[in-house]
Amino acid sequence: MAEVKGTRVLGHKVDDVAVTFTVKDVVKSESGTLLPGVLTLTFACLSPEVKQQAMVHGLVQRVSDRAAMSRDGSSGKSATPEEKFEAMKVLVDHYNSGSAAWNLSGGERGPSDEVKLLATALSELYPLKGLDELTAWVRKRSKDELAALTTGEKLKPIVERLRSERAKGVDAEALLGELG
């Protein structure tokens, strides 16, 4: 049985033969209690045309979602068109490779804030390298390698400075005070 996903009001469950949607408090029982409404969309009942359109819609949505990137934590700027393109390209290349995996390993949304931070720090050490090249290089590193980079003699002071710049205006003591 597949895991149920959704909100408290609307949920869905996917298995090999169908998607079952559940909407809270839709049907009134004889005793007056509200019960969930349940809808089952059975894959075998779908026409080839609907299956094709669903596939196209899903892939368009999936790849387009990659361009919905959060603002840069330090500058507040939106992602550039080039950054959006690169994030989409990673997923398109993944699917074009013939991979059976729907999800990418190592993060779905493109470079994480930590990857961006490291690539920016590296760009100070290696100014002749492009940010895209450095970002790609950082993404290939293991967690242990990334930890070593951020604590290494050359990169640590730059990373610490960039983190401090990102945190300007944030009262860390007040945040900790919220915990009691």
Buried (B, 14 or more C-beta within 10 A) or exposed (E): EEEEEEEEEEBBBBEEEBBBBBBBEEEEEEEEEEEBEEEEBEEEEEEEEEEEEEEEEEEEEBBEBBBEBEEBBBEEEEBEEEBBBBBBBBBBEBBEEEEEEEEBEEEBEBBBEEBBBBBBBBBBEEEEEEBEBBBBBBBEBEEEEBEEBBEEEEBEEBBEEBBEEBEEEEEEEEEEEEEE
